[in-house]
């Protein structure tokens, strides 16, 4: 993965932060300056938030693990891989400088109720919750060659990262 989260100590100089960012950039990585240390940093926390809701939806029987993976790989995943959630939201709101605000004002009340529902139905990390979730994942994995899937995923990620690098270089 190209991401490098640069998380300086509060006493770290701006020059040291700049040097770290320039160093990782020179290696073709994507450094992001994390301005305040937080448990799990940023990417892991985002993953945990999405996964917690995914785990809740699957363990509650709303969708299977395979169906949830299809929702991500055929909708949010590709969109977010290309532009990230903020830019995707701005585009979904009509684009331009007002797109994000328009989306937030238009969908905000609904999103707030969804968030309340997510809190109310947060994934239960007790053995029973884990068991329900694991059963659905095992169904999805049945008969699949996971090593082959990993190889295909890794090839496609390399292609995606090359494409993103080329796109940044041409803009």
C-alpha positions in Angstrom: 0.0 0.0 0.0 1.4 3.4 -0.9 0.0 5.2 2.2 2.4 6.3 4.9 0.8 8.0 7.9 3.4 10.5 9.2 2.5 10.9 12.9 4.9 13.2 14.6 5.4 13.6 18.3 4.1 17.0 19.6 7.7 18.2 19.9 8.7 17.2 16.4 9.9 20.1 14.2 8.1 21.2 11.0 11.4 20.6 9.2 11.5 17.0 10.4 7.9 16.5 9.2 8.6 18.0 5.9 11.7 15.9 5.5 9.7 12.7 6.3 7.0 13.6 3.8 9.5 14.4 1.1 11.4 11.2 1.7 8.3 9.0 1.5 7.1 10.9 -1.6 10.5 10.3 -3.3 9.9 6.6 -2.8 6.6 6.8 -4.7 4.6 6.5 -1.5 1.6 8.7 -0.4 2.5 10.3 2.9 -0.2 12.0 4.9 0.6 14.3 7.8 -1.5 13.1 10.8 -1.6 16.2 13.0 -2.6 14.5 16.2 -1.9 10.9 17.3 -5.0 8.9 17.7 -5.4 5.1 18.5 -5.2 3.1 15.3 -4.2 6.3 13.3 -6.5 7.2 10.4 -6.7 4.4 7.8 -7.2 1.7 10.4 -9.9 3.7 12.1 -11.8 4.2 8.9 -11.5 0.5 8.1 -12.8 -0.3 11.6 -15.8 2.0 11.2 -16.8 0.5 7.8 -16.1 -3.1 9.0 -18.1 -2.6 12.2 -21.2 -1.6 10.2 -20.5 -4.4 7.7 -20.2 -6.9 10.6 -23.5 -5.6 12.1 -25.4 -5.9 8.8 -24.2 -9.4 8.2 -24.6 -10.7 11.8 -28.1 -9.3 11.9 -29.0 -11.2 8.7 -29.7 -8.1 6.6 -27.2 -9.2 4.0 -24.7 -12.1 3.6 -21.0 -11.5 3.7 -20.8 -12.2 0.0 -23.6 -9.7 -0.7 -22.0 -7.1 1.4 -18.6 -7.6 -0.3 -20.5 -7.1 -3.6 -21.9 -3.9 -2.3 -18.4 -2.6 -1.6 -16.6 -3.9 -4.7 -19.3 -2.7 -7.1 -20.1 0.6 -5.6 -18.3 2.4 -2.8 -14.9 0.6 -3.2 -14.2 1.7 -6.8 -15.6 5.2 -6.3 -13.6 5.8 -3.1 -10.4 4.3 -4.7 -10.6 6.9 -7.4 -11.5 10.0 -5.5 -12.1 9.3 -1.8 -15.3 9.8 0.2 -15.2 13.6 0.3 -14.7 14.2 -3.4 -17.2 11.4 -4.2 -19.8 13.2 -1.9 -19.0 16.6 -3.6 -19.5 15.0 -7.0 -22.7 13.3 -5.8 -24.0 16.7 -4.6 -23.6 18.2 -8.1 -19.9 18.9 -8.1 -18.3 22.3 -7.9 -17.6 24.1 -4.7 -21.1 23.8 -3.5 -21.5 20.0 -4.2 -20.5 18.8 -0.8 -22.6 21.3 1.1 -25.6 20.4 -1.1 -25.2 16.7 -0.5 -24.9 17.3 3.3 -27.9 19.5 3.4 -29.9 17.2 1.2 -29.0 13.8 2.7 -27.9 15.0 6.2 -31.1 14.4 8.0 -31.4 10.9 6.6 -27.7 10.2 7.3 -28.2 11.3 10.9 -31.0 8.8 11.3 -28.9 6.1 9.7 -26.1 6.9 12.1 -28.4 6.6 15.1 -29.6 3.2 13.7 -26.0 2.1 13.4 -25.2 3.0 17.0 -28.3 1.2 18.2 -27.4 -1.9 16.2 -23.6 -1.8 16.6 -21.9 -5.2 16.0 -21.9 -7.4 19.2 -18.3 -8.5 19.7 -19.4 -11.3 22.0 -18.9 -15.0 20.9 -22.5 -15.3 19.6 -22.1 -12.2 17.4 -18.7 -13.4 16.1 -20.2 -16.9 15.4 -23.0 -15.5 13.2 -20.6 -13.4 11.3 -18.1 -16.1 10.8 -20.7 -18.5 9.5 -21.6 -16.1 6.7 -18.0 -15.5 5.8 -17.4 -19.3 5.7 -20.2 -19.6 3.2 -18.6 -17.0 1.0 -15.2 -18.7 1.2 -16.6 -22.2 0.4 -15.0 -23.6 -2.7 -12.9 -20.5 -3.4 -9.2 -20.6 -3.9 -8.2 -17.8 -1.5 -4.5 -17.8 -2.7 -5.7 -17.2 -6.3 -8.0 -14.4 -5.1 -5.2 -12.8 -3.2 -3.0 -12.9 -6.3 -5.7 -11.4 -8.5 -6.4 -8.7 -5.9 -2.7 -7.8 -5.6 -2.3 -7.6 -9.4 -5.3 -5.3 -9.6 -4.1 -3.1 -6.8 -0.8 -2.7 -8.5 -2.6 -1.7 -11.7 -4.8 0.7 -9.8 -1.9 2.4 -8.1 0.0 2.7 -11.4 -3.1 4.3 -12.9 -3.5 6.7 -10.0 0.2 7.7 -10.3 -0.2 8.3 -14.1 -3.3 10.3 -13.5 -1.6 12.5 -10.9 1.4 13.0 -13.2 -0.9 14.1 -16.1 -2.8 16.7 -14.1 
